[in-house]
Amino acid sequence: MRNELIQDAALVSNYIRGDENALAVLIERHKQKIYSFIYSKVYDKDITEDIFQDTFIKVIRTLKRGKYNEEGKFLPWVMRIAHNLVIDHFRKNSRMPKFDNAGEFSIFSVLSDNSLNAEKSIIKEQVESDVRRIIEELPEDQKQVLLMRMYQDMSFKEISERTGVSINTALGRMRYALINMRKVIEQNNIILTN
Amino acid sequence: MAKLYSKPNPKNDNLTPKDETIKRLLDYSKALSVINYNKLKFEALLN
């Protein structure tokens, strides 16, 4: 144990003096402990990989800047850096929850673009023009009730007042208007879907 | 026998970083040089 600590310290000072291989040895020696430590906190291999990398980038920068002053305690120092980065990760994620789309829930099932694309807007125009043509075929009294109800959003009470017929008659005309429209649609095989 | 309701730990086999991560770190280390100027330190990444 003591031997390894001394070796770490020696490797660190060799690295600071410019021996790049010393860093490779240090990473190789401690990679499993550091990686497992991070993984035990975040339980995600990609995030572990990122935090592992950020940890050593900090280590490298600190050593190269000559700011390292904990000789003999290399591993605990690296572990502390990793620990702080894990905390940073959780802080960042609590502010901005991440949807990794890995489970059953897909974020795209609730995030959709409601605007119609070019094809759908052409189909919608076609359907609307077909409906208008079918309405034009209706008897005048039925057409009048249907237009007031569907396009002017009037209640049957208002329709009955406007047309001078009872509410029941207005309801009946609406009913026949819809039945007749369905008949025309079926007879002519008109497809009104988009 | 008592049932265990705790969540089992994920398997901890092969918990080591990818080789490319280590290579990237070593390359980063080789490329990074710190330039001292008076009391200031400048970092330069030389690829």
gemmi code that builds the backbone of each chain (N, CA, C; Angstrom):
import gemmi

chains = {
    "A": [
        ("MET", (0.842, -1.211, 0.000), (0.000, 0.000, 0.000), (0.870, 1.251, 0.000)),
        ("ARG", (1.807, 1.261, 0.926), (2.725, 2.388, 1.043), (3.503, 2.568, -0.266)),
        ("ASN", (3.913, 1.397, -0.809), (4.670, 1.407, -2.056), (3.887, 2.086, -3.176)),
        ("GLU", (2.580, 1.752, -3.223), (1.766, 2.310, -4.290), (1.598, 3.822, -4.133)),
        ("LEU", (1.450, 4.262, -2.852), (1.304, 5.695, -2.608), (2.543, 6.452, -3.063)),
        ("ILE", (3.660, 5.885, -2.723), (4.918, 6.534, -3.146), (4.999, 6.556, -4.668)),
        ("GLN", (4.592, 5.448, -5.240), (4.635, 5.402, -6.703), (3.716, 6.435, -7.325)),
        ("ASP", (2.529, 6.593, -6.752), (1.613, 7.622, -7.263), (2.273, 8.988, -7.209)),
        ("ALA", (2.845, 9.287, -6.059), (3.482, 10.591, -5.887), (4.620, 10.787, -6.890)),
        ("ALA", (5.376, 9.710, -7.091), (6.485, 9.802, -8.037), (5.967, 9.986, -9.458)),
        ("LEU", (4.912, 9.254, -9.767), (4.324, 9.381, -11.109), (3.794, 10.793, -11.334)),
        ("VAL", (3.155, 11.334, -10.292), (2.609, 12.691, -10.420), (3.736, 13.677, -10.694)),
        ("SER", (4.835, 13.568, -9.922), (5.922, 14.547, -10.164), (6.607, 14.294, -11.500)),
        ("ASN", (6.680, 13.041, -11.921), (7.222, 12.767, -13.263), (6.336, 13.408, -14.332)),
        ("TYR", (5.036, 13.277, -14.141), (4.089, 13.840, -15.121), (4.235, 15.364, -15.166)),
        ("ILE", (4.338, 15.967, -13.993), (4.478, 17.431, -13.951), (5.762, 17.854, -14.670)),
        ("ARG", (6.780, 17.001, -14.588), (8.045, 17.319, -15.267), (7.980, 17.018, -16.773)),
        ("GLY", (6.878, 16.457, -17.224), (6.731, 16.276, -18.671), (6.650, 14.836, -19.147)),
        ("ASP", (6.623, 13.881, -18.214), (6.543, 12.473, -18.619), (5.075, 12.083, -18.840)),
        ("GLU", (4.660, 12.076, -20.101), (3.252, 11.800, -20.423), (2.861, 10.363, -20.072)),
        ("ASN", (3.844, 9.447, -20.121), (3.529, 8.050, -19.806), (3.090, 7.876, -18.356)),
        ("ALA", (3.585, 8.774, -17.492), (3.216, 8.677, -16.077), (1.701, 8.819, -15.901)),
        ("LEU", (1.107, 9.697, -16.716), (-0.354, 9.881, -16.627), (-1.075, 8.605, -17.063)),
        ("ALA", (-0.569, 7.987, -18.140), (-1.178, 6.744, -18.624), (-1.163, 5.686, -17.523)),
        ("VAL", (-0.046, 5.606, -16.794), (0.057, 4.617, -15.709), (-0.939, 4.944, -14.592)),
        ("LEU", (-1.026, 6.224, -14.250), (-1.946, 6.632, -13.176), (-3.399, 6.322, -13.546)),
        ("ILE", (-3.763, 6.638, -14.787), (-5.148, 6.369, -15.227), (-5.402, 4.864, -15.204)),
        ("GLU", (-4.469, 4.123, -15.769), (-4.609, 2.655, -15.830), (-4.766, 2.060, -14.424)),
        ("ARG", (-4.003, 2.588, -13.501), (-4.011, 2.056, -12.133), (-5.329, 2.331, -11.412)),
        ("HIS", (-5.888, 3.498, -11.639), (-7.047, 3.906, -10.829), (-8.361, 3.952, -11.591)),
        ("LYS", (-8.329, 3.658, -12.887), (-9.530, 3.856, -13.698), (-10.734, 3.075, -13.176)),
        ("GLN", (-10.496, 1.841, -12.737), (-11.634, 1.013, -12.329), (-12.320, 1.546, -11.070)),
        ("LYS", (-11.491, 1.972, -10.092), (-12.045, 2.497, -8.835), (-12.848, 3.773, -9.091)),
        ("ILE", (-12.255, 4.651, -9.899), (-12.906, 5.948, -10.136), (-14.187, 5.757, -10.953)),
        ("TYR", (-14.072, 4.928, -11.987), (-15.234, 4.678, -12.853), (-16.366, 4.032, -12.046)),
        ("SER", (-16.030, 3.022, -11.230), (-17.055, 2.332, -10.430), (-17.697, 3.291, -9.429)),
        ("PHE", (-16.860, 4.164, -8.853), (-17.385, 5.136, -7.891), (-18.440, 6.033, -8.564)),
        ("ILE", (-18.099, 6.537, -9.754), (-19.037, 7.425, -10.461), (-20.295, 6.647, -10.844)),
        ("TYR", (-20.081, 5.422, -11.358), (-21.236, 4.614, -11.800), (-22.170, 4.292, -10.634)),
        ("SER", (-21.585, 4.077, -9.445), (-22.414, 3.743, -8.279), (-23.320, 4.906, -7.893)),
        ("LYS", (-23.003, 6.105, -8.364), (-23.853, 7.272, -8.070), (-24.857, 7.556, -9.178)),
        ("VAL", (-24.423, 7.406, -10.417), (-25.306, 7.864, -11.516), (-26.023, 6.724, -12.258)),
        ("TYR", (-25.532, 5.497, -12.123), (-26.158, 4.331, -12.771), (-26.414, 4.516, -14.267)),
        ("ASP", (-25.530, 5.184, -14.936), (-25.684, 5.347, -16.382), (-24.283, 5.371, -16.981)),
        ("LYS", (-24.038, 4.454, -17.907), (-22.671, 4.310, -18.417), (-22.207, 5.525, -19.214)),
        ("ASP", (-23.118, 6.106, -20.001), (-22.710, 7.271, -20.801), (-22.353, 8.455, -19.906)),
        ("ILE", (-23.187, 8.665, -18.881), (-22.916, 9.783, -17.961), (-21.630, 9.510, -17.186)),
        ("THR", (-21.461, 8.240, -16.783), (-20.220, 7.872, -16.072), (-19.004, 8.175, -16.930)),
        ("GLU", (-19.104, 7.808, -18.183), (-17.989, 8.053, -19.119), (-17.677, 9.554, -19.198)),
        ("ASP", (-18.736, 10.362, -19.294), (-18.547, 11.824, -19.381), (-17.900, 12.371, -18.117)),
        ("ILE", (-18.410, 11.927, -16.959), (-17.881, 12.463, -15.697), (-16.444, 11.983, -15.481)),
        ("PHE", (-16.179, 10.732, -15.870), (-14.809, 10.208, -15.773), (-13.858, 11.082, -16.596)),
        ("GLN", (-14.283, 11.388, -17.801), (-13.441, 12.200, -18.686), (-13.240, 13.607, -18.101)),
        ("ASP", (-14.336, 14.217, -17.627), (-14.226, 15.569, -17.059), (-13.331, 15.571, -15.821)),
        ("THR", (-13.399, 14.491, -15.049), (-12.562, 14.388, -13.853), (-11.094, 14.461, -14.248)),
        ("PHE", (-10.709, 13.659, -15.237), (-9.294, 13.637, -15.605), (-8.864, 14.884, -16.358)),
        ("ILE", (-9.805, 15.527, -17.039), (-9.439, 16.806, -17.675), (-9.072, 17.807, -16.575)),
        ("LYS", (-9.840, 17.797, -15.483), (-9.519, 18.681, -14.353), (-8.173, 18.312, -13.733)),
        ("VAL", (-7.956, 17.006, -13.603), (-6.689, 16.526, -13.032), (-5.521, 17.019, -13.886)),
        ("ILE", (-5.652, 16.811, -15.195), (-4.571, 17.182, -16.120), (-4.291, 18.684, -16.043)),
        ("ARG", (-5.363, 19.478, -16.077), (-5.175, 20.943, -16.069), (-4.531, 21.404, -14.757)),
        ("THR", (-4.997, 20.825, -13.651), (-4.435, 21.228, -12.348), (-2.959, 20.861, -12.262)),
        ("LEU", (-2.625, 19.647, -12.697), (-1.227, 19.209, -12.622), (-0.347, 20.062, -13.533)),
        ("LYS", (-0.832, 20.317, -14.757), (-0.009, 21.082, -15.706), (0.160, 22.530, -15.262)),
        ("ARG", (-0.834, 23.042, -14.541), (-0.715, 24.423, -14.058), (0.143, 24.501, -12.788)),
        ("GLY", (0.562, 23.327, -12.300), (1.415, 23.298, -11.114), (0.670, 23.627, -9.834)),
        ("LYS", (-0.643, 23.374, -9.814), (-1.435, 23.747, -8.640), (-1.689, 22.574, -7.699)),
        ("TYR", (-1.162, 21.419, -8.041), (-1.399, 20.232, -7.204), (-0.461, 20.255, -6.004)),
        ("ASN", (-1.032, 20.129, -4.801), (-0.150, 20.161, -3.623), (-0.506, 19.062, -2.626)),
        ("GLU", (-1.052, 17.981, -3.137), (-1.436, 16.898, -2.220), (-0.647, 15.632, -2.542)),
        ("GLU", (0.618, 15.769, -2.651), (1.422, 14.611, -3.038), (1.228, 13.456, -2.065)),
        ("GLY", (1.118, 12.289, -2.616), (0.910, 11.118, -1.772), (-0.545, 10.763, -1.606)),
        ("LYS", (-1.447, 11.666, -1.999), (-2.893, 11.387, -1.851), (-3.596, 11.563, -3.183)),
        ("PHE", (-2.979, 11.026, -4.209), (-3.511, 11.246, -5.550), (-4.938, 10.716, -5.701)),
        ("LEU", (-5.150, 9.442, -5.339), (-6.472, 8.842, -5.560), (-7.593, 9.561, -4.792)),
        ("PRO", (-7.418, 9.836, -3.467), (-8.491, 10.570, -2.781), (-8.780, 11.934, -3.412)),
        ("TRP", (-7.725, 12.569, -3.910), (-7.911, 13.874, -4.564), (-8.759, 13.725, -5.839)),
        ("VAL", (-8.430, 12.702, -6.650), (-9.192, 12.471, -7.889), (-10.635, 12.088, -7.547)),
        ("MET", (-10.789, 11.273, -6.503), (-12.139, 10.855, -6.096), (-12.967, 12.078, -5.679)),
        ("ARG", (-12.312, 13.027, -5.016), (-13.046, 14.220, -4.585), (-13.493, 15.043, -5.795)),
        ("ILE", (-12.617, 15.127, -6.786), (-12.996, 15.844, -8.018), (-14.194, 15.139, -8.656)),
        ("ALA", (-14.116, 13.807, -8.754), (-15.214, 13.034, -9.351), (-16.498, 13.243, -8.563)),
        ("HIS", (-16.390, 13.215, -7.245), (-17.551, 13.396, -6.377), (-18.203, 14.757, -6.626)),
        ("ASN", (-17.367, 15.811, -6.727), (-17.910, 17.155, -6.981), (-18.591, 17.226, -8.342)),
        ("LEU", (-18.018, 16.542, -9.333), (-18.625, 16.565, -10.662), (-19.937, 15.795, -10.685)),
        ("VAL", (-20.022, 14.726, -9.876), (-21.294, 13.984, -9.766), (-22.361, 14.906, -9.174)),
        ("ILE", (-21.974, 15.658, -8.137), (-22.931, 16.590, -7.520), (-23.363, 17.646, -8.546)),
        ("ASP", (-22.384, 18.163, -9.286), (-22.717, 19.142, -10.339), (-23.720, 18.549, -11.324)),
        ("HIS", (-23.486, 17.290, -11.685), (-24.375, 16.623, -12.648), (-25.806, 16.571, -12.112)),
        ("PHE", (-25.951, 16.180, -10.836), (-27.309, 16.074, -10.285), (-27.952, 17.448, -10.125)),
        ("ARG", (-27.150, 18.443, -9.778), (-27.691, 19.811, -9.662), (-28.209, 20.278, -11.012)),
        ("LYS", (-27.386, 20.049, -12.031), (-27.762, 20.482, -13.375), (-29.038, 19.762, -13.823)),
        ("ASN", (-29.117, 18.468, -13.521), (-30.274, 17.693, -13.963), (-31.538, 18.012, -13.187)),
        ("SER", (-31.391, 18.455, -11.916), (-32.604, 18.799, -11.174), (-33.170, 20.106, -11.692)),
        ("ARG", (-32.279, 20.965, -12.236), (-32.781, 22.207, -12.839), (-33.382, 21.929, -14.206)),
        ("MET", (-32.810, 20.985, -14.901), (-33.257, 20.707, -16.262), (-33.422, 19.192, -16.422)),
        ("PRO", (-34.591, 18.623, -16.031), (-34.758, 17.171, -16.104), (-34.529, 16.650, -17.521)),
        ("LYS", (-33.914, 15.503, -17.558), (-33.556, 14.951, -18.861), (-34.501, 13.809, -19.223)),
        ("PHE", (-34.943, 13.776, -20.441), (-35.728, 12.642, -20.931), (-34.838, 11.855, -21.861)),
        ("ASP", (-34.435, 10.679, -21.433), (-33.478, 9.949, -22.269), (-34.152, 9.081, -23.328)),
        ("ASN", (-35.495, 9.016, -23.271), (-36.236, 8.299, -24.305), (-35.898, 6.808, -24.344)),
        ("ALA", (-35.348, 6.282, -23.240), (-34.931, 4.884, -23.251), (-36.054, 3.969, -22.757)),
        ("GLY", (-36.939, 4.492, -21.931), (-37.986, 3.661, -21.359), (-39.216, 3.597, -22.249)),
        ("GLU", (-40.339, 3.243, -21.630), (-41.574, 3.124, -22.412), (-42.108, 4.499, -22.798)),
        ("PHE", (-41.850, 5.475, -21.928), (-42.371, 6.800, -22.190), (-41.534, 7.512, -23.240)),
        ("SER", (-42.174, 7.988, -24.264), (-41.442, 8.732, -25.279), (-41.889, 10.180, -25.228)),
        ("ILE", (-40.938, 11.061, -25.137), (-41.254, 12.493, -25.064), (-41.958, 12.947, -26.339)),
        ("PHE", (-41.671, 12.257, -27.453), (-42.274, 12.674, -28.715), (-43.761, 12.314, -28.804)),
        ("SER", (-44.213, 11.471, -27.849), (-45.632, 11.159, -27.859), (-46.449, 12.327, -27.320)),
        ("VAL", (-45.820, 13.198, -26.547), (-46.557, 14.364, -26.035), (-46.104, 15.658, -26.697)),
        ("LEU", (-44.952, 15.615, -27.328), (-44.484, 16.795, -28.038), (-44.750, 16.592, -29.513)),
        ("SER", (-45.743, 17.275, -30.024), (-45.973, 17.097, -31.447), (-46.154, 18.450, -32.111)),
        ("ASP", (-45.893, 18.466, -33.386), (-46.074, 19.689, -34.155), (-47.492, 19.666, -34.697)),
        ("ASN", (-48.313, 20.578, -34.172), (-49.719, 20.546, -34.565), (-49.987, 21.212, -35.908)),
        ("SER", (-49.037, 21.951, -36.406), (-49.291, 22.613, -37.686), (-49.302, 21.559, -38.796)),
        ("LEU", (-50.149, 21.788, -39.785), (-50.292, 20.791, -40.854), (-49.155, 20.938, -41.849)),
        ("ASN", (-48.706, 19.815, -42.353), (-47.713, 19.904, -43.409), (-48.429, 20.177, -44.742)),
        ("ALA", (-47.640, 20.357, -45.797), (-48.224, 20.774, -47.074), (-49.284, 19.782, -47.557)),
        ("GLU", (-48.989, 18.494, -47.444), (-49.919, 17.470, -47.931), (-51.234, 17.511, -47.158)),
        ("LYS", (-51.080, 17.597, -45.806), (-52.299, 17.583, -44.984), (-53.131, 18.839, -45.191)),
        ("SER", (-52.487, 19.981, -45.434), (-53.293, 21.184, -45.621), (-54.022, 21.146, -46.960)),
        ("ILE", (-53.436, 20.509, -47.976), (-54.137, 20.353, -49.272), (-55.349, 19.440, -49.079)),
        ("ILE", (-55.145, 18.329, -48.333), (-56.250, 17.391, -48.098), (-57.365, 18.097, -47.329)),
        ("LYS", (-56.959, 18.914, -46.322), (-57.969, 19.611, -45.510), (-58.799, 20.564, -46.394)),
        ("GLU", (-58.130, 21.292, -47.279), (-58.844, 22.204, -48.182), (-59.805, 21.429, -49.069)),
        ("GLN", (-59.340, 20.273, -49.559), (-60.164, 19.435, -50.440), (-61.421, 18.957, -49.704)),
        ("VAL", (-61.217, 18.481, -48.465), (-62.342, 17.975, -47.670), (-63.345, 19.095, -47.412)),
        ("GLU", (-62.820, 20.278, -47.059), (-63.730, 21.393, -46.768), (-64.524, 21.809, -48.004)),
        ("SER", (-63.867, 21.792, -49.147), (-64.584, 22.188, -50.362), (-65.625, 21.130, -50.738)),
        ("ASP", (-65.318, 19.829, -50.518), (-66.302, 18.751, -50.767), (-67.519, 18.934, -49.865)),
        ("VAL", (-67.259, 19.235, -48.584), (-68.369, 19.402, -47.637), (-69.268, 20.565, -48.080)),
        ("ARG", (-68.604, 21.674, -48.505), (-69.403, 22.837, -48.950), (-70.277, 22.488, -50.150)),
        ("ARG", (-69.717, 21.690, -51.067), (-70.485, 21.296, -52.258), (-71.675, 20.416, -51.877)),
        ("ILE", (-71.452, 19.518, -50.907), (-72.548, 18.633, -50.463), (-73.648, 19.466, -49.791)),
        ("ILE", (-73.224, 20.456, -48.984), (-74.221, 21.297, -48.305), (-75.080, 22.041, -49.342)),
        ("GLU", (-74.424, 22.463, -50.428), (-75.152, 23.184, -51.482), (-76.265, 22.329, -52.096)),
        ("GLU", (-76.100, 20.995, -52.037), (-77.100, 20.079, -52.614), (-78.329, 19.915, -51.715)),
        ("LEU", (-78.230, 20.358, -50.454), (-79.334, 20.135, -49.508), (-80.537, 21.037, -49.842)),
        ("PRO", (-81.763, 20.584, -49.464), (-82.926, 21.478, -49.577), (-82.677, 22.763, -48.767)),
        ("GLU", (-83.246, 23.855, -49.220), (-82.941, 25.179, -48.653), (-83.154, 25.249, -47.137)),
        ("ASP", (-84.313, 24.692, -46.634), (-84.596, 24.814, -45.188), (-83.562, 24.052, -44.335)),
        ("GLN", (-83.134, 22.875, -44.825), (-82.129, 22.098, -44.088), (-80.769, 22.792, -44.144)),
        ("LYS", (-80.445, 23.304, -45.321), (-79.161, 23.982, -45.500), (-79.065, 25.191, -44.559)),
        ("GLN", (-80.163, 25.931, -44.452), (-80.189, 27.130, -43.612), (-79.875, 26.791, -42.135)),
        ("VAL", (-80.564, 25.734, -41.622), (-80.357, 25.326, -40.229), (-78.924, 24.848, -40.024)),
        ("LEU", (-78.441, 24.039, -40.944), (-77.087, 23.481, -40.801), (-76.016, 24.585, -40.809)),
        ("LEU", (-76.182, 25.551, -41.715), (-75.188, 26.633, -41.778), (-75.196, 27.458, -40.493)),
        ("MET", (-76.395, 27.727, -39.986), (-76.483, 28.523, -38.750), (-75.851, 27.785, -37.574)),
        ("ARG", (-76.129, 26.475, -37.535), (-75.636, 25.676, -36.397), (-74.114, 25.461, -36.472)),
        ("MET", (-73.658, 24.996, -37.633), (-72.253, 24.574, -37.739), (-71.291, 25.721, -38.042)),
        ("TYR", (-71.720, 26.670, -38.879), (-70.783, 27.720, -39.295), (-70.946, 28.999, -38.481)),
        ("GLN", (-72.201, 29.255, -38.026), (-72.395, 30.486, -37.233), (-72.495, 30.172, -35.740)),
        ("ASP", (-72.419, 28.883, -35.404), (-72.371, 28.449, -34.006), (-73.582, 28.924, -33.194)),
        ("MET", (-74.767, 28.952, -33.850), (-75.967, 29.420, -33.146), (-76.634, 28.255, -32.423)),
        ("SER", (-77.334, 28.578, -31.333), (-78.075, 27.524, -30.624), (-79.376, 27.259, -31.384)),
        ("PHE", (-80.013, 26.105, -31.078), (-81.269, 25.798, -31.771), (-82.360, 26.791, -31.393)),
        ("LYS", (-82.256, 27.354, -30.187), (-83.233, 28.377, -29.774), (-83.089, 29.613, -30.677)),
        ("GLU", (-81.845, 30.018, -30.881), (-81.599, 31.191, -31.742), (-82.029, 30.900, -33.180)),
        ("ILE", (-81.757, 29.659, -33.650), (-82.136, 29.289, -35.025), (-83.652, 29.354, -35.173)),
        ("SER", (-84.357, 28.835, -34.136), (-85.834, 28.811, -34.231), (-86.369, 30.242, -34.252)),
        ("GLU", (-85.727, 31.131, -33.464), (-86.168, 32.532, -33.459), (-85.888, 33.198, -34.805)),
        ("ARG", (-84.714, 32.917, -35.366), (-84.312, 33.547, -36.626), (-85.169, 33.062, -37.801)),
        ("THR", (-85.474, 31.740, -37.821), (-86.190, 31.182, -38.987), (-87.700, 31.163, -38.790)),
        ("GLY", (-88.123, 31.436, -37.556), (-89.566, 31.467, -37.285), (-90.199, 30.098, -37.218)),
        ("VAL", (-89.446, 29.070, -36.920), (-90.026, 27.724, -36.730), (-89.737, 27.294, -35.288)),
        ("SER", (-90.379, 26.206, -34.853), (-90.143, 25.736, -33.477), (-88.753, 25.093, -33.351)),
        ("ILE", (-88.333, 24.971, -32.111), (-87.022, 24.341, -31.878), (-87.027, 22.918, -32.417)),
        ("ASN", (-88.147, 22.201, -32.191), (-88.240, 20.807, -32.675), (-88.101, 20.724, -34.182)),
        ("THR", (-88.714, 21.675, -34.884), (-88.603, 21.669, -36.352), (-87.155, 21.924, -36.772)),
        ("ALA", (-86.509, 22.886, -36.068), (-85.107, 23.171, -36.384), (-84.241, 21.932, -36.138)),
        ("LEU", (-84.504, 21.253, -35.007), (-83.761, 20.014, -34.708), (-83.981, 18.975, -35.794)),
        ("GLY", (-85.254, 18.833, -36.222), (-85.600, 17.854, -37.262), (-84.899, 18.168, -38.562)),
        ("ARG", (-84.856, 19.464, -38.931), (-84.195, 19.855, -40.190), (-82.692, 19.553, -40.134)),
        ("MET", (-82.138, 19.802, -38.959), (-80.696, 19.503, -38.780), (-80.457, 18.007, -38.958)),
        ("ARG", (-81.350, 17.220, -38.345), (-81.212, 15.762, -38.416), (-81.279, 15.290, -39.862)),
        ("TYR", (-82.297, 15.813, -40.591), (-82.440, 15.388, -41.997), (-81.269, 15.899, -42.842)),
        ("ALA", (-80.789, 17.081, -42.495), (-79.631, 17.611, -43.243), (-78.464, 16.642, -43.136)),
        ("LEU", (-78.206, 16.164, -41.900), (-77.071, 15.246, -41.701), (-77.310, 13.914, -42.405)),
        ("ILE", (-78.567, 13.403, -42.303), (-78.892, 12.122, -42.969), (-78.683, 12.254, -44.474)),
        ("ASN", (-79.177, 13.359, -45.024), (-79.044, 13.546, -46.473), (-77.576, 13.682, -46.888)),
        ("MET", (-76.811, 14.393, -46.065), (-75.380, 14.533, -46.403), (-74.688, 13.180, -46.400)),
        ("ARG", (-75.000, 12.355, -45.378), (-74.403, 11.003, -45.316), (-74.765, 10.199, -46.559)),
        ("LYS", (-76.036, 10.322, -46.983), (-76.487, 9.584, -48.171), (-75.660, 9.984, -49.389)),
        ("VAL", (-75.528, 11.305, -49.572), (-74.774, 11.797, -50.739), (-73.329, 11.291, -50.679)),
        ("ILE", (-72.767, 11.343, -49.473), (-71.370, 10.897, -49.313), (-71.232, 9.424, -49.680)),
        ("GLU", (-72.182, 8.605, -49.176), (-72.124, 7.156, -49.454), (-72.354, 6.854, -50.928)),
        ("GLN", (-73.355, 7.533, -51.506), (-73.676, 7.259, -52.912), (-72.533, 7.615, -53.843)),
        ("ASN", (-71.805, 8.675, -53.490), (-70.741, 9.133, -54.383), (-69.343, 8.692, -53.947)),
        ("ASN", (-69.318, 7.820, -52.934), (-68.028, 7.323, -52.412), (-67.054, 8.465, -52.109)),
        ("ILE", (-67.581, 9.491, -51.482), (-66.693, 10.623, -51.154), (-65.943, 10.295, -49.861)),
        ("ILE", (-64.647, 10.507, -49.887), (-63.841, 10.229, -48.684), (-63.538, 11.562, -48.000)),
        ("LEU", (-64.056, 11.694, -46.786), (-63.861, 12.958, -46.077), (-62.958, 12.753, -44.852)),
        ("THR", (-61.775, 12.294, -45.078), (-60.830, 12.156, -43.958), (-59.510, 12.757, -44.370)),
        ("ASN", (-58.751, 13.161, -43.350), (-57.404, 13.631, -43.670), (-56.403, 12.990, -42.728)),
    ],
    "B": [
        ("MET", (-38.848, -17.381, 4.495), (-37.692, -16.496, 4.353), (-38.169, -15.067, 4.017)),
        ("ALA", (-37.559, -14.126, 4.640), (-37.975, -12.739, 4.439), (-37.719, -12.308, 2.998)),
        ("LYS", (-38.672, -11.542, 2.480), (-38.488, -11.061, 1.113), (-37.674, -9.780, 1.133)),
        ("LEU", (-36.875, -9.627, 0.116), (-36.096, -8.387, 0.004), (-36.814, -7.461, -0.960)),
        ("TYR", (-37.144, -6.292, -0.485), (-37.854, -5.344, -1.351), (-36.931, -4.281, -1.933)),
        ("SER", (-35.674, -4.345, -1.549), (-34.762, -3.329, -2.097), (-34.477, -3.631, -3.560)),
        ("LYS", (-34.173, -2.583, -4.283), (-33.893, -2.737, -5.702), (-32.515, -3.378, -5.877)),
        ("PRO", (-32.410, -4.441, -6.638), (-31.075, -5.022, -6.807), (-30.140, -4.060, -7.531)),
        ("ASN", (-28.886, -4.077, -7.116), (-27.918, -3.213, -7.785), (-27.703, -3.684, -9.215)),
        ("PRO", (-27.524, -2.763, -10.139), (-27.205, -3.200, -11.489), (-25.878, -3.949, -11.486)),
        ("LYS", (-25.737, -4.851, -12.418), (-24.511, -5.652, -12.451), (-23.300, -4.744, -12.649)),
        ("ASN", (-22.312, -4.967, -11.815), (-21.147, -4.085, -11.859), (-19.986, -4.705, -12.619)),
        ("ASP", (-20.311, -5.583, -13.564), (-19.208, -6.202, -14.300), (-18.683, -5.245, -15.363)),
        ("ASN", (-17.412, -5.377, -15.620), (-16.761, -4.580, -16.657), (-16.954, -3.074, -16.458)),
        ("LEU", (-16.727, -2.617, -15.227), (-16.891, -1.192, -14.966), (-15.572, -0.455, -15.170)),
        ("THR", (-15.230, -0.295, -16.395), (-14.030, 0.485, -16.716), (-14.371, 1.404, -17.883)),
        ("PRO", (-13.668, 2.515, -17.968), (-13.968, 3.429, -19.073), (-13.568, 2.824, -20.411)),
        ("LYS", (-14.146, 3.359, -21.461), (-13.810, 2.869, -22.799), (-12.371, 3.254, -23.140)),
        ("ASP", (-11.778, 2.440, -23.993), (-10.395, 2.730, -24.401), (-10.284, 4.091, -25.075)),
        ("GLU", (-11.319, 4.420, -25.869), (-11.230, 5.704, -26.587), (-11.294, 6.897, -25.634)),
        ("THR", (-11.976, 6.712, -24.501), (-12.018, 7.802, -23.511), (-10.616, 8.038, -22.959)),
        ("ILE", (-9.935, 6.935, -22.637), (-8.579, 7.063, -22.090), (-7.636, 7.657, -23.133)),
        ("LYS", (-7.802, 7.200, -24.378), (-6.950, 7.728, -25.446), (-7.182, 9.230, -25.612)),
        ("ARG", (-8.459, 9.631, -25.546), (-8.788, 11.054, -25.695), (-8.122, 11.872, -24.583)),
        ("LEU", (-8.135, 11.312, -23.370), (-7.526, 12.015, -22.239), (-6.013, 12.144, -22.427)),
        ("LEU", (-5.396, 11.068, -22.880), (-3.934, 11.106, -23.076), (-3.571, 12.076, -24.205)),
        ("ASP", (-4.399, 12.077, -25.263), (-4.161, 13.020, -26.365), (-4.344, 14.460, -25.885)),
        ("TYR", (-5.371, 14.653, -25.062), (-5.632, 15.999, -24.518), (-4.433, 16.458, -23.697)),
        ("SER", (-3.929, 15.534, -22.883), (-2.784, 15.865, -22.032), (-1.568, 16.248, -22.872)),
        ("LYS", (-1.348, 15.479, -23.960), (-0.185, 15.780, -24.815), (-0.356, 17.135, -25.507)),
        ("ALA", (-1.613, 17.432, -25.875), (-1.841, 18.664, -26.633), (-1.828, 19.906, -25.744)),
        ("LEU", (-2.114, 19.710, -24.458), (-2.243, 20.874, -23.569), (-0.876, 21.337, -23.071)),
        ("SER", (-0.634, 22.600, -23.266), (0.582, 23.131, -22.644), (0.219, 24.429, -21.923)),
        ("VAL", (0.827, 24.604, -20.775), (0.562, 25.797, -19.977), (1.748, 26.729, -20.095)),
        ("ILE", (1.441, 27.935, -20.522), (2.512, 28.910, -20.732), (2.500, 29.890, -19.549)),
        ("ASN", (3.645, 30.011, -18.905), (3.756, 30.951, -17.786), (4.286, 32.284, -18.301)),
        ("TYR", (3.591, 33.336, -17.986), (4.053, 34.666, -18.379), (3.912, 35.566, -17.158)),
        ("ASN", (5.036, 36.001, -16.630), (5.056, 36.700, -15.344), (4.284, 35.869, -14.322)),
        ("LYS", (3.198, 36.431, -13.770), (2.427, 35.629, -12.809), (1.203, 35.001, -13.456)),
        ("LEU", (1.067, 35.159, -14.765), (-0.120, 34.640, -15.454), (0.173, 33.280, -16.073)),
        ("LYS", (-0.872, 32.450, -16.142), (-0.733, 31.138, -16.784), (-1.721, 31.078, -17.950)),
        ("PHE", (-1.234, 30.707, -19.102), (-2.097, 30.566, -20.270), (-2.105, 29.107, -20.706)),
        ("GLU", (-3.287, 28.651, -21.043), (-3.384, 27.268, -21.555), (-3.438, 27.302, -23.070)),
        ("ALA", (-2.699, 26.412, -23.696), (-2.759, 26.322, -25.156), (-2.959, 24.873, -25.550)),
        ("LEU", (-3.947, 24.648, -26.429), (-4.177, 23.279, -26.934), (-3.555, 23.179, -28.313)),
        ("LEU", (-2.493, 22.433, -28.419), (-1.790, 22.321, -29.694), (-2.099, 20.977, -30.316)),
        ("ASN", (-2.935, 20.995, -31.320), (-3.285, 19.719, -31.952), (-2.403, 19.449, -33.161)),
    ],
}
model = gemmi.Model(1)
for chain_id, residues in chains.items():
    chain = gemmi.Chain(chain_id)
    for i, (resn, *xyz) in enumerate(residues, 1):
        res = gemmi.Residue()
        res.name, res.seqid = resn, gemmi.SeqId(i, " ")
        for name, pos in zip(("N", "CA", "C"), xyz):
            atom = gemmi.Atom()
            atom.name, atom.element = name, gemmi.Element(name[0])
            atom.pos, atom.b_iso = gemmi.Position(*pos), 0.0
            res.add_atom(atom)
        chain.add_residue(res)
    model.add_chain(chain)
structure = gemmi.Structure()
structure.add_model(model)
structure.setup_entities()
